[in-house]
């Protein structure tokens, strides 16, 4: 169980690295005027999104294993709240893909300031999930 928990933590940390960094690439893309720099940033964004998606799958699998097989949090309210946050983070991840396709088509209409604000949302998710797991308030 401790091996799976450790793996889950490492995989989630890796996924969050992408959730934090990809919108920062979008900030730069929203400001960029040079086609060569835009192409380089789009390549970075595509590779990062692919990595994030690849790493999210085993992170979720380990979390489900801990919940369904090991029984961590089973029947406890804090876990249901955490699962709600995970669903929101998955929606955020999916929307990052939508935004990437918008940039790839050259159809971005949002400002770099909007992307800076958007970039802060996973911090709230990480804070909420961590507090729920550590404090277990209900």
Buried (B, 14 or more C-beta within 10 A) or exposed (E): EEEBBEBBBBBBEBBBBBBBBBBBBBBBBBEBEEEEEBEEBBEBBBEBBEBBBEBBEBBBBBBEBBBEEEEBBEEEEBBEBBBEBBEBBEEBBEEBBEBBEBBEEEEBEBEEEBBBEBBEBBEEBBEBBEBBBEEEEE
